[in-house]
Amino acid sequence: MTLNLRLAAALCAALSLCALLAVPANFPGLGGDARLTLAVFALATCAWIGTPIDDTYIALGAGLALTATGVISSDTLFGTLGDATVWLLICAFVLAAAVARTGLAGRAAAFLVGGARTVRQLTHLTTAALVVTAFAVPATSGRAALALPVFLALAKALADRKRLVVMLALLFPTVILLSAVATLIGAGAHLITVSVLWEATGDRIGFTQWLLLGLPLAVTSSHLAAEAVLLTTTRRADREGSVHITAEEIQRHSDRPVTGPWTQAEKRCALLLATVVALWCSEPLHHVPPAVVALIGAVVASSPALGTVGLKDALKTVPWSLLLFMAATMAMGVALADSGAARWLVSGLPGHVGPAVFLGVVVAVSTAAHLVLQSRSARSSVLVPLVVAAAVGAGVNPVTAALASTAAAGFCHTLPASAKPVTLFSDVPGVPTYTPRDLLRLSAVLAPLTAALVLFFATAVWPLLGVPVTR
């Protein structure tokens, strides 16, 4: 469908719904605030789907419209910028800038990948290294940019084995996207989910609980996806034979040393990062909020005496557009919940479906949503408020439903434009990479695999970790 056709279809759908909502006789029981919220929400969603306008601009416009019409207060709109999750992400980016400045990522890549002797070992060691980056670099696009030089080094070393290079080109974005669920800071969508749950139900998911629930899923799905990538893009002959990637080959694509003695800056940064992650994971023991821990880490990382990056330079790496988008969509979520619009939207759903069926529908819709909404954060902004409201009505634990929806929405591999990491690795100058046909072949295997895995974790694993299916 061309852009003009998508725009026309989206506009017609939004205006039709707004016209229906404008008639008081339609939808009895729906209050004025709820009607306004649904109209703004429909227009914003259709604009996200059918227009090239920046997602943040649309979200800010929607938040402003809800404030101007009195659905939410100005304090609610502006207060979302001071939310602890927003500060957590800002400080995490400052820490990531400090890590990137030292070159620790190159050392880690040389250490892990250098031990591979077979193609399968190379695949899974690369996967393990990419999973670990979820703890150091927030947002999938940032991790993709950090990993690109490592991929280039591997591609040059394997230049005579084209299929393996294509396999690695597909492996990097696949693992980056699926492993994001490991941590709360892995994607902006996670912070939106946490905020919506807190506003709608009073349930607060901390860094430690998200880590406990998300890390096993991230590790399992990443390594299963690695096997899927390996089997769908290579032949048996490609997988045979040894591989040997030397540190010197990785060094050619890094402006920092990847071997030899560590510098004082590298030691300080590694110690700081380990301390921050340890404090995040031990929150139940010391009760210091993750955002406060991150702020302390960011102040130390940018300090003149102990830091490795200047505060001004570090703040330049913060995606302020994403933060504004998150704040505006949080306000939209508050409006959906407080006005009763979310409750009304799900009131017509069947009330007697089993929890497994309900979660299966949630996972299926969330997995396919990237075909309509390309922004991961936008998908969570649209889906999670509705999923939480529907879960309460269906007797399903809203925490389980929200986490399952967010985890399933991490699959976005069908098209080159479905996610920024997929786009980045689809066109690397001078290096053979994957085609849209390769993506479709992988998606045919990976979509049902990841959906089934999320459903399995939601119904069988997470209850063992303290998050039951029902309340």
C-alpha positions, 0 to 999 in steps of 0.5 A: 500500500502506498503512503497516500493510500495508507494516509487516506485510509487512516484519515477516513477511519479516524474521521469516521470514528470521531463523527460517531463519537460526536453524536450523543445518542451513539454509545450510551454510557460513554462520558464526554471526557471519554469521547474526547479521549477516544477521538484524540487517541484514534487520530493519533493512532491513525497519524502514527500509522498513515503519515510520515509525521514524526511520532513525537510531534503527534504524541505531543499534539495529542497530549496538548489536545487532551490538556486543552480540552480539560481531560487531563490537567497541565500538571499531569502532562508536564509531570510525566517528564519528571517521572522516575522512569524518564530520569532512569533512561536519561542517566542510563544514556549518560552511563552508556556514553561513558562506556562507549568512550572507554572502548570496553565494548571492543574488549568484550567483543574480542574476548568473547568472539575470539574464542569461537572455533566453529560457526555455531560457536561464533553464532552463540558467542555473538548472541551472548555478547549482544544480550550482555549489552542490554545492561550497558546501553539503553534503547535498541538503536543505541546498541545497534550503533555500538555493535556495528563496528564489531559486525564490520570486523567479523564481516571482513574476517569472513569476507570469503564466506558470504553466506556467513556474513549475511547470517551475521548481518541478520543475527545482530539486529535479531538478537538486539531486538529480542534481548531488549526484554532482559532489562527495564531500560532495554527499550522505551516501550518497557518504561511506558508499560511500567507507567501504564501499570502504575497509573491503572492498577497501582502495581509497580514493576522495579528493575529487579523484578523486570530482570527476574522475569525478562532475562530468562526470556531474553536469553532463551529467545535470543539463542533460539532465534540465533539457531533460526537465523543460522538454519534459514540463511546458511546451508550445511556446507556453510556451517562446516569448517572452522572459523578463527577471528583474531583480536587484530581483525577486531582492532582494525575497526576500533579506535580504542585498544581491544587487547593489552593492559587496561587503562585507568579510565577503563578500570574505573568505568567497568567498576562503576558499571558493575556497581550500578548494575549490582545496585539495580539488581539488589534493590530489595535489600537497600531500597534505593530506587533504580533512578536514584542509583542511575543518577549517582552513577551518571554523576560519577561517570561525568565527574571531572575527577573520576568520570570518562566523559563530560556531562555536556557530551554525555547529554548530547547522546540522550534521545530527547525526542524519545523522552518527550514521546514517552512523557506524552504517551504516558499522559495519553495513558492516564487519560484513557484510564481516568476518563473510562475510555479504556474500560469502555473499549474492552467492555464489549469483549467476551467475558468468559474466555480462559486466561490462556486464550486471552493471553494467546490473543494478546500475544498474537495481536502484539506480535503482528502489531509491528506491521501497522505501527512501526514504532515499538513505543507507539505500539505499547502506548496503544496496546498496553492501556487496552490490554491492562483494562481488558485483563482486569475484566477477564480476571487475568493478572494485568501485570502478566498481560502487560508484560506478555504484550510488551515482550511479544511486541519486541518481534519486528523483523518482517520488513527492513523498515520494521525497526531501526536496527533492522534498517541499519544492518540491511544496508552496510556499504561494502558488505553483503547483507540480507534482502527482504526475502531473507527477512520474510523467510526468517519471520515465517519461523521466528514469529510463531516461535517467539509468540509461543515462547512468550505465551509459555513464559506467561503461563508456565514460567512467570507464575513460578517467579511470583507473577500468577496468570490470574489475580 
